[in-house]
Amino acid sequence: MRFSRGSFLAVIAASSAISIVRSECPNACSGHGSCGSHDMCTCDRNFQGADCSLRTCPFGKAHVDTPRGDLDASLTIGDHNDIILAGSTLYPYGITEGFPLMSDTAGTVIANTAHDYMECSNKGLCDRINGLCECLPGYDGAACQRASCPSKANSSTPGSGQGERSNTNFKVFNANSAFHGRAAEVVQRDQCSGHGTCMTIEQLAFLDHGNTYDLWDKDVTMGCKCDPGYTGPDCNDRVCIRGIDPLYTDDTTAQVTHTTVRFESSDASALSGEYAIKFYDITGEDYITKPLPISGTGVVNGKSHCNTVKEALLELPNGVVPTIECSQEVINTNLGIEYTLTFTGNPGFLRELELDQYLDGSRPTVEVSSGTFTGKVHTKVKGETIDYFAQRCEGITVKILADSANGDDSWTAANVRPGSLGYLSGPSGALTAAEMKILKKCLGDSDWDPENNVEVSDWDYGAVVENDGAVSYNMIGAFPHAIKVVPVESTSGYNIRMPGSYHLVWYDATATGKEFRVANINSNANLVGEASEMYVYTTKGTVQQMGWGTETEIADNSASGGSSTRIVGHFEKGTNRIYTNYDTSCKNNPSSPNPRNHVCVEKGDKLFVVDSCWGVGDLGAGTGAPIFGGTALNGCADSTAPNLDSGNIYTVTKVYTVPLGADSDTSPASTFDIVADPTAERFVNNNIIEIDANVGWTGEKGGPENSNLSAAGAGRDTTWSDNTGVVTLFHFTPHKDGSYEYVSECSNRGLCDEYGVCDCFDGYTGVDCSIQNILAKHKDSKK
């Protein structure tokens, strides 16, 4: 083909024109996109702008959602599923004007949702030059997705407050923000003041008795886990030593921790090896002792095991155990030992110590030459920080007696029932009319309703009437009273750390001379001369017997209608898990008018778990509506059988459910006849309450084998206890009035200075200000 000069120039011109058209996209799309039709850039991923020179910053779950408004200028706000603006550089797959709504597993749309993905998590501005988020004060992370732990330089906010590149004090001057929209690399310094660890709320929850936090912000909300000796949101404040207020012990005794450890083998003289104790101080810091040799005789190399344990605990660093007492007993004939540690120098609540029986890793270092062994820990007396029973009932002292015969310790049939093992006596005999009047006045109201109080004493009986179709019984009620008893000063061995005990009390007018019934006893004494004289302390707090049903409390059943269902549990000795017949959690509590908990349970709540030989059900006179739990005691043949240390107040650390197992049943109403089918037995064992200390006795399961043992079909009891526990639980709600925190920094008799040292008030001295001394002067006092 031949071209003329004119045609050749025309071709060149056309080619140049085409080249010019193809190079008209802005800035050649900055090398981060491709030039398309209409001179428009199609930007690469995470680039934006007309020339693709701007960056898109990381997205994260929004801390706070913001309305997007009418994005398409249609004068209406679209629904959550109306996609608009598809193909934009910031939202390439489109966005909605309405907030996106999530749905549950059934496909039902949930109307109340939030925390959609947003650029910089809606807590920062995007630096479009380098694609980095500049976070607002108090937030950090690549997408500003985390709340900052306190530090000298949080995230990357230059020039926003005091301190070099600090975002801890965001300021605005003359409407011009100090927030410049330019991110800079700033490493956090001195998080948690250098005295703690920055953790997510999920991690912090797990450290608190293994609790689970699974809300949207589990990896977003941050907090400081302070080192021992430090406190505050940023762990910047020092903690002073805690002590017992010396004015508190003028009137009562302090409750310090008594912990019992038991090693028991099945064969005599078979136990040997070594273990260690993990001790937790009042701050929760743990310390591990040196290896402790053990034997079935309780003696190794001429030294008693108690002395070995005391020596190891006293040797722990920083004097964390300043003083301690120990007593031990050999089990039967060299089957092992049981010893009790009294932490006299560590007032307040202590986390339960643990046993390390694997000093070599996975190999157990405590062993037996034959047979088997167990090693368990339980709290005999819980140490206290706050006394919820700080009001002494003046003008009266009492003794707690088991309601049993002195000769054979058999129970008094006329009065003893589940929840009624003993009674309050006067110091030299039955309570007088005057003493009873004083006690009634001190006990006062028990159920939050003063309108239903009785008698001139203006008080509640704390009882309920049950009827089995033939006979009516007074029994422990929906709202019994609770008391604390403390030994009087004349008691043998009395000291300010001699523990008292808690008891549930109610009134039975038919038990002449023994009217003030006691659910749990603290000794086997059934004669006045055998028991210790005690002061009585009462509370304005409320105890409620836990129940389940459409009513709000355990109801009167005097007409033999239907006995209210109680919340009952079972547990093993030396454990802290209570398996309940219903889910007691407040989170899962059904709404009224459905059957539900009379009082639900959540973390931090208080419980009484007392041994009252709880019954397992009884058909009584043959009625079809028996008394829940019956009137006969279970597994408690005489007054020597109940645990004598069940008077503790436990704190709930966790409430949860677990998946059903092979031995699980779902309904407490199920019945089983193991005579007809020994393999049929199942238990409701997926509802669990965990408490803050191991229990020192076994809470029995009901089970057909513990009920009436008559032949199947001939009066066998299948009323309620075939597949649940039998121990009735009681919820305790403290009241601020009448409560006193007697274990505190500087013993309430000094101030903690910035160096963590107690500055005692005049008249008090000692490292914790717990010693009264008329000559002691405050350091700033005038001479």
ZAMARGU-4260 file (C-alpha; in steps of 0.2 Angstrom, whole numbers, plus 5000, padded with zeros to 4 digits):
<rodrens>
0) 5000/5000/5000 | 5006/5017/4996 | 5003/5033/5006 | 5004/5051/5000 | 5012/5063/5011
5) 4995/5071/5016 | 4988/5054/5020 | 5003/5049/5031 | 5002/5065/5041 | 4983/5062/5043
10) 4988/5045/5050 | 5001/5052/5062 | 4988/5065/5068 | 4975/5052/5071 | 4987/5042/5081
15) 4992/5056/5091 | 4974/5060/5095 | 4971/5043/5101 | 4987/5044/5112 | 4981/5060/5119
20) 4964/5053/5123 | 4971/5038/5132 | 4982/5049/5143 | 4969/5061/5150 | 4965/5051/5166
25) 4970/5062/5181 | 4988/5060/5185 | 4988/5043/5176 | 4978/5036/5190 | 4994/5039/5201
30) 5000/5021/5196 | 4986/5014/5208 | 4972/5011/5195 | 4968/5009/5177 | 4961/5023/5165
35) 4944/5019/5158 | 4931/5027/5147 | 4926/5045/5150 | 4943/5048/5157 | 4939/5040/5174
40) 4951/5030/5185 | 4946/5013/5191 | 4956/5012/5207 | 4965/4997/5214 | 4959/4990/5230
45) 4960/5002/5245 | 4964/5017/5234 | 4952/5031/5230 | 4950/5048/5224 | 4949/5055/5206
50) 4967/5051/5203 | 4968/5035/5215 | 4981/5045/5225 | 4971/5043/5241 | 4971/5028/5253
55) 4957/5019/5261 | 4961/5015/5280 | 4957/4999/5289 | 4939/4995/5294 | 4934/4988/5311
60) 4918/4985/5321 | 4911/5003/5325 | 4912/5007/5344 | 4897/5019/5340 | 4887/5019/5324
65) 4883/5035/5316 | 4868/5038/5304 | 4872/5038/5286 | 4857/5049/5280 | 4850/5051/5263
70) 4865/5046/5252 | 4856/5045/5236 | 4846/5061/5238 | 4829/5052/5236 | 4821/5061/5251
75) 4819/5044/5260 | 4829/5033/5270 | 4831/5015/5263 | 4829/4999/5272 | 4843/4989/5279
80) 4843/4978/5264 | 4842/4992/5251 | 4860/4993/5243 | 4865/5009/5235 | 4881/5017/5229
85) 4888/5001/5223 | 4905/5003/5215 | 4911/5017/5226 | 4929/5017/5231 | 4925/5016/5249
90) 4911/5004/5248 | 4914/4994/5232 | 4900/4982/5235 | 4888/4996/5240 | 4881/5002/5256
95) 4864/5004/5264 | 4856/5020/5272 | 4848/5010/5285 | 4859/5001/5298 | 4862/4983/5293
100) 4851/4971/5303 | 4857/4954/5309 | 4846/4938/5310 | 4846/4924/5322 | 4848/4906/5317
105) 4830/4904/5313 | 4831/4918/5301 | 4821/4931/5311 | 4828/4948/5309 | 4834/4956/5325
110) 4828/4974/5326 | 4841/4980/5339 | 4858/4978/5332 | 4874/4989/5330 | 4892/4990/5328
115) 4894/4988/5309 | 4910/4989/5300 | 4916/5007/5299 | 4933/5015/5293 | 4944/5017/5308
120) 4930/5010/5318 | 4922/5027/5319 | 4934/5032/5332 | 4947/5040/5321 | 4951/5050/5305
125) 4959/5042/5290 | 4976/5049/5284 | 4972/5048/5266 | 4991/5050/5261 | 4997/5034/5269
130) 4981/5025/5273 | 4984/5025/5292 | 4970/5029/5305 | 4973/5043/5317 | 4964/5038/5332
135) 4954/5048/5344 | 4960/5050/5362 | 4958/5033/5371 | 4958/5022/5356 | 4972/5013/5346
140) 4975/4999/5334 | 4977/4999/5315 | 4959/5002/5314 | 4956/5011/5330 | 4947/4995/5335
145) 4953/4995/5353 | 4950/5006/5368 | 4967/5011/5375 | 4974/5006/5391 | 4981/5021/5401
150) 4998/5025/5396 | 5010/5040/5393 | 5007/5039/5374 | 4992/5030/5367 | 4990/5026/5349
155) 4996/5039/5336 | 4989/5056/5340 | 5002/5070/5338 | 5000/5086/5347 | 4984/5082/5355
160) 4987/5086/5374 | 5000/5085/5388 | 5015/5074/5385 | 5025/5071/5369 | 5013/5064/5356
165) 5000/5060/5369 | 4982/5057/5366 | 4977/5056/5384 | 4971/5074/5384 | 4962/5079/5368
170) 4959/5097/5367 | 4950/5110/5355 | 4957/5128/5354 | 4946/5141/5346 | 4936/5128/5336
175) 4951/5122/5328 | 4955/5104/5333 | 4972/5099/5339 | 4968/5083/5329 | 4976/5086/5312
180) 4971/5071/5302 | 4989/5065/5300 | 4994/5049/5308 | 5012/5046/5315 | 5020/5030/5322
185) 5020/5032/5341 | 5024/5017/5352 | 5014/5016/5368 | 5025/5019/5383 | 5022/5014/5401
190) 5005/5006/5398 | 4996/5003/5415 | 5010/5014/5423 | 5022/5000/5421 | 5014/4991/5435
195) 5001/4980/5426 | 4997/4971/5410 | 4985/4978/5397 | 4972/4965/5393 | 4955/4963/5384
200) 4939/4962/5394 | 4938/4944/5388 | 4955/4940/5396 | 4951/4949/5412 | 4934/4939/5413
205) 4943/4923/5411 | 4956/4927/5425 | 4941/4930/5436 | 4937/4912/5440 | 4936/4907/5422
210) 4921/4917/5418 | 4916/4920/5399 | 4914/4937/5391 | 4907/4935/5374 | 4899/4951/5369
215) 4904/4961/5353 | 4918/4971/5362 | 4927/4956/5369 | 4942/4960/5359 | 4939/4979/5359
220) 4937/4985/5377 | 4954/4985/5386 | 4959/4986/5404 | 4974/4985/5416 | 4977/4969/5426
225) 4987/4977/5440 | 5002/4969/5448 | 5001/4965/5467 | 5003/4981/5477 | 4995/4992/5464
230) 4978/4998/5460 | 4968/5011/5450 | 4962/5011/5432 | 4980/5014/5427 | 4989/5004/5441
235) 4997/5020/5447 | 4991/5020/5465 | 5000/5010/5478 | 4991/4998/5490 | 4995/4998/5509
240) 4994/4983/5520 | 4977/4978/5527 | 4973/4975/5545 | 4959/4972/5557 | 4951/4988/5564
245) 4956/4987/5583 | 4939/4996/5588 | 4929/4982/5579 | 4937/4968/5589 | 4932/4978/5605
250) 4915/4971/5602 | 4917/4955/5592 | 4930/4943/5585 | 4937/4944/5567 | 4934/4930/5555
255) 4950/4924/5547 | 4953/4910/5535 | 4953/4892/5541 | 4958/4880/5527 | 4957/4861/5529
260) 4968/4849/5519 | 4965/4830/5519 | 4976/4817/5511 | 4968/4799/5513 | 4974/4783/5506
265) 4963/4767/5505 | 4977/4756/5513 | 4987/4759/5529 | 5005/4767/5529 | 5004/4767/5510
270) 5005/4786/5507 | 5022/4794/5502 | 5029/4807/5491 | 5030/4826/5490 | 5018/4840/5485
275) 5018/4859/5486 | 5005/4872/5492 | 5000/4887/5481 | 4995/4901/5493 | 4986/4917/5487
280) 4987/4933/5497 | 4973/4946/5499 | 4978/4954/5482 | 4977/4937/5473 | 4996/4935/5470
285) 5001/4917/5471 | 5016/4910/5480 | 5022/4892/5479 | 5030/4883/5494 | 5045/4872/5493
290) 5041/4853/5492 | 5033/4845/5507 | 5036/4827/5511 | 5021/4817/5517 | 5017/4800/5525
295) 5002/4791/5531 | 5008/4793/5549 | 5009/4812/5548 | 5027/4812/5553 | 5043/4812/5541
300) 5060/4812/5549 | 5054/4815/5566 | 5044/4831/5561 | 5025/4832/5561 | 5018/4837/5544
305) 5010/4853/5552 | 5027/4859/5557 | 5033/4856/5540 | 5019/4865/5532 | 5020/4880/5544
310) 5039/4882/5541 | 5036/4882/5522 | 5023/4895/5522 | 5032/4906/5534 | 5047/4905/5523
315) 5038/4913/5508 | 5045/4929/5502 | 5040/4946/5508 | 5033/4939/5524 | 5016/4936/5515
320) 5012/4924/5528 | 5018/4932/5544 | 5009/4921/5557 | 5000/4905/5555 | 4993/4891/5566
325) 4991/4872/5562 | 4983/4857/5569 | 4983/4840/5562 | 4975/4823/5565 | 4980/4806/5558
330) 4966/4797/5549 | 4961/4780/5557 | 4976/4769/5557 | 4989/4778/5547 | 4978/4781/5532
335) 4984/4799/5530 | 4982/4815/5538 | 4970/4830/5539 | 4976/4847/5545 | 4969/4864/5547
340) 4978/4880/5544 | 4972/4896/5553 | 4979/4911/5544 | 4980/4923/5559 | 4992/4935/5551
345) 4981/4937/5535 | 4965/4945/5539 | 4951/4946/5526 | 4945/4935/5512 | 4959/4924/5504
350) 4957/4914/5488 | 4957/4896/5493 | 4975/4888/5492 | 4979/4874/5480 | 4989/4858/5480
355) 5002/4855/5467 | 5004/4836/5467 | 5014/4836/5450 | 5030/4844/5455 | 5039/4834/5440
360) 5027/4840/5427 | 5015/4826/5421 | 5021/4813/5434 | 5012/4813/5451 | 5024/4816/5465
365) 5011/4810/5479 | 5009/4791/5478 | 5003/4776/5487 | 5012/4759/5488 | 4995/4750/5486
370) 4977/4755/5484 | 4971/4773/5480 | 4972/4790/5488 | 4963/4807/5487 | 4970/4824/5491
375) 4957/4838/5494 | 4956/4856/5501 | 4940/4864/5508 | 4937/4880/5518 | 4932/4877/5536
380) 4929/4896/5540 | 4929/4909/5526 | 4939/4925/5530 | 4929/4941/5530 | 4933/4958/5524
385) 4915/4965/5527 | 4904/4960/5542 | 4886/4960/5537 | 4881/4956/5554 | 4888/4970/5564
390) 4874/4974/5576 | 4875/4965/5592 | 4858/4960/5601 | 4861/4968/5618 | 4855/4960/5634
395) 4855/4942/5628 | 4867/4928/5625 | 4862/4911/5618 | 4868/4893/5616 | 4865/4883/5601
400) 4859/4865/5605 | 4856/4850/5594 | 4838/4844/5597 | 4843/4826/5601 | 4843/4814/5616
405) 4858/4815/5627 | 4860/4796/5628 | 4861/4791/5610 | 4861/4807/5601 | 4845/4802/5592
410) 4834/4816/5585 | 4819/4823/5594 | 4805/4817/5583 | 4792/4830/5587 | 4803/4845/5582
415) 4817/4839/5570 | 4814/4840/5552 | 4824/4846/5537 | 4829/4864/5541 | 4826/4861/5560
420) 4840/4852/5568 | 4843/4862/5584 | 4837/4877/5594 | 4843/4893/5603 | 4844/4891/5622
425) 4848/4903/5635 | 4865/4902/5644 | 4858/4892/5659 | 4842/4885/5651 | 4827/4888/5640
430) 4825/4906/5634 | 4815/4917/5646 | 4800/4927/5640 | 4811/4943/5642 | 4825/4935/5632
435) 4813/4930/5619 | 4806/4947/5618 | 4823/4955/5616 | 4828/4942/5602 | 4812/4945/5592
440) 4815/4963/5592 | 4833/4961/5587 | 4828/4949/5572 | 4814/4961/5566 | 4808/4960/5548
445) 4815/4946/5537 | 4805/4948/5520 | 4807/4966/5514 | 4788/4969/5520 | 4786/4977/5537
450) 4767/4977/5534 | 4766/4959/5537 | 4776/4959/5554 | 4767/4952/5569 | 4766/4954/5588
455) 4771/4969/5598 | 4790/4965/5594 | 4786/4969/5575 | 4795/4954/5568 | 4793/4939/5556
460) 4792/4921/5561 | 4802/4916/5546 | 4792/4900/5544 | 4780/4891/5532 | 4766/4879/5535
465) 4766/4862/5525 | 4752/4849/5526 | 4754/4831/5520 | 4735/4828/5519 | 4734/4823/5537
470) 4746/4833/5548 | 4752/4851/5547 | 4770/4855/5550 | 4779/4872/5554 | 4795/4872/5543
475) 4808/4884/5538 | 4800/4897/5527 | 4803/4908/5512 | 4812/4921/5522 | 4821/4914/5537
480) 4831/4925/5549 | 4850/4924/5549 | 4861/4927/5564 | 4880/4926/5568 | 4885/4920/5585
485) 4902/4924/5593 | 4910/4916/5608 | 4909/4927/5624 | 4926/4933/5631 | 4925/4920/5645
490) 4926/4906/5633 | 4941/4894/5635 | 4955/4900/5623 | 4946/4915/5618 | 4955/4927/5607
495) 4950/4941/5594 | 4952/4928/5580 | 4941/4915/5587 | 4928/4912/5573 | 4909/4914/5575
500) 4897/4905/5564 | 4881/4909/5554 | 4865/4901/5557 | 4847/4901/5549 | 4834/4904/5562
505) 4815/4903/5562 | 4801/4902/5575 | 4790/4887/5579 | 4777/4891/5592 | 4773/4873/5594
510) 4791/4868/5600 | 4788/4873/5618 | 4805/4879/5626 | 4814/4876/5609 | 4804/4889/5599
515) 4819/4897/5590 | 4823/4883/5578 | 4841/4882/5570 | 4844/4875/5553 | 4862/4871/5555
520) 4872/4867/5571 | 4890/4871/5576 | 4892/4857/5589 | 4885/4840/5594 | 4880/4848/5611
525) 4863/4844/5617 | 4864/4849/5635 | 4866/4867/5641 | 4882/4863/5650 | 4890/4856/5635
530) 4888/4871/5623 | 4897/4887/5622 | 4889/4904/5627 | 4888/4916/5612 | 4884/4934/5608
535) 4870/4936/5595 | 4873/4947/5580 | 4859/4951/5568 | 4858/4959/5550 | 4846/4970/5540
540) 4850/4959/5525 | 4837/4947/5518 | 4838/4928/5517 | 4827/4920/5504 | 4824/4901/5502
545) 4826/4898/5483 | 4812/4891/5474 | 4804/4888/5457 | 4786/4891/5450 | 4774/4904/5445
550) 4773/4912/5463 | 4786/4924/5469 | 4791/4914/5485 | 4789/4898/5495 | 4770/4898/5498
555) 4760/4892/5513 | 4753/4874/5510 | 4742/4873/5526 | 4728/4867/5515 | 4738/4852/5507
560) 4736/4860/5490 | 4753/4859/5482 | 4770/4861/5490 | 4781/4874/5482 | 4796/4868/5472
565) 4813/4872/5480 | 4829/4875/5471 | 4840/4861/5477 | 4858/4855/5473 | 4871/4842/5475
570) 4890/4843/5476 | 4905/4833/5481 | 4915/4837/5497 | 4931/4847/5493 | 4923/4855/5477
575) 4914/4872/5473 | 4902/4867/5460 | 4884/4865/5465 | 4873/4856/5452 | 4855/4863/5453
580) 4838/4856/5448 | 4834/4871/5437 | 4844/4885/5429 | 4846/4898/5442 | 4854/4911/5431
585) 4846/4929/5430 | 4852/4929/5411 | 4841/4914/5407 | 4827/4917/5420 | 4810/4915/5411
590) 4798/4929/5411 | 4782/4929/5421 | 4769/4921/5421 | 4780/4906/5416 | 4787/4896/5430
595) 4803/4904/5435 | 4816/4907/5449 | 4809/4916/5465 | 4826/4924/5466 | 4839/4921/5452
600) 4857/4921/5454 | 4872/4930/5446 | 4890/4933/5449 | 4894/4941/5466 | 4878/4936/5474
605) 4879/4928/5492 | 4872/4911/5496 | 4870/4900/5512 | 4873/4882/5509 | 4870/4874/5525
610) 4869/4856/5531 | 4852/4852/5538 | 4851/4834/5534 | 4839/4839/5520 | 4825/4826/5516
615) 4822/4817/5499 | 4803/4817/5499 | 4790/4807/5508 | 4772/4802/5503 | 4767/4805/5521
620) 4749/4800/5524 | 4747/4794/5506 | 4742/4810/5498 | 4745/4813/5480 | 4753/4831/5484
625) 4767/4827/5496 | 4778/4840/5505 | 4793/4845/5494 | 4808/4837/5503 | 4797/4828/5516
630) 4798/4829/5534 | 4810/4815/5537 | 4829/4818/5538 | 4840/4810/5525 | 4857/4802/5529
635) 4858/4810/5546 | 4854/4797/5559 | 4859/4807/5574 | 4866/4824/5580 | 4884/4818/5577
640) 4881/4816/5558 | 4878/4834/5551 | 4893/4845/5546 | 4897/4857/5560 | 4906/4870/5549
645) 4892/4874/5536 | 4889/4891/5543 | 4898/4901/5529 | 4892/4914/5517 | 4898/4910/5500
650) 4900/4922/5485 | 4894/4916/5468 | 4909/4917/5455 | 4900/4909/5440 | 4883/4903/5434
655) 4882/4893/5419 | 4875/4877/5410 | 4885/4863/5401 | 4880/4851/5387 | 4870/4836/5393
660) 4880/4820/5396 | 4877/4802/5395 | 4871/4802/5413 | 4860/4818/5411 | 4842/4821/5412
665) 4833/4837/5407 | 4818/4837/5418 | 4818/4837/5437 | 4801/4830/5436 | 4807/4813/5429
670) 4806/4798/5440 | 4816/4782/5439 | 4813/4765/5447 | 4830/4757/5449 | 4823/4742/5457
675) 4815/4738/5440 | 4829/4744/5430 | 4846/4748/5439 | 4853/4756/5423 | 4839/4769/5422
680) 4846/4782/5434 | 4849/4799/5427 | 4853/4816/5435 | 4849/4834/5431 | 4868/4839/5431
685) 4870/4853/5418 | 4865/4868/5428 | 4880/4874/5439 | 4883/4887/5452 | 4901/4890/5456
690) 4906/4898/5473 | 4922/4905/5480 | 4927/4891/5491 | 4926/4872/5492 | 4913/4865/5503
695) 4918/4853/5517 | 4904/4841/5516 | 4894/4831/5503 | 4878/4838/5496 | 4869/4822/5492
700) 4859/4817/5477 | 4841/4812/5479 | 4841/4797/5469 | 4828/4782/5471 | 4840/4773/5482
705) 4839/4786/5495 | 4820/4787/5494 | 4807/4776/5502 | 4813/4758/5499 | 4797/4750/5498
710) 4793/4739/5483 | 4789/4747/5466 | 4771/4751/5465 | 4768/4750/5484 | 4771/4767/5490
715) 4788/4770/5482 | 4792/4788/5483 | 4794/4796/5466 | 4789/4813/5470 | 4804/4824/5466
720) 4821/4818/5471 | 4824/4804/5459 | 4836/4814/5448 | 4842/4830/5458 | 4851/4835/5473
725) 4843/4837/5490 | 4852/4852/5498 | 4840/4867/5498 | 4849/4884/5494 | 4846/4901/5502
730) 4850/4918/5494 | 4857/4932/5505 | 4855/4950/5500 | 4866/4961/5512 | 4860/4978/5517
735) 4872/4993/5518 | 4865/4997/5535 | 4872/4987/5549 | 4887/4982/5538 | 4905/4986/5542
740) 4921/4984/5532 | 4933/4980/5546 | 4948/4973/5536 | 4954/4987/5526 | 4970/4997/5522
745) 4978/5004/5537 | 4965/4995/5548 | 4953/5010/5546 | 4965/5019/5558 | 4977/5028/5546
750) 4979/5034/5528 | 4989/5026/5514 | 5002/5038/5507 | 5009/5038/5489 | 5023/5026/5494
755) 5011/5013/5500 | 5015/5016/5519 | 5002/5018/5532 | 5002/5035/5541 | 4993/5031/5557
760) 4981/5042/5566 | 4985/5048/5584 | 4983/5034/5596 | 4987/5020/5583 | 5003/5012/5578
765) 5010/4997/5569 | 5014/4993/5551 | 4995/4992/5548 | 4989/5004/5562 | 4980/4990/5571
770) 4988/4993/5588 | 4981/5005/5600 | 4994/5016/5609 | 4989/5031/5619 | 5007/5038/5616
775) 5007/5036/5597 | 5006/5052/5588 | 5002/5056/5569 | 5018/5061/5561 | 5011/5079/5557
780) 5003/5081/5575 | 5009/5096/5585 | 5019/5091/5600
</rodrens>
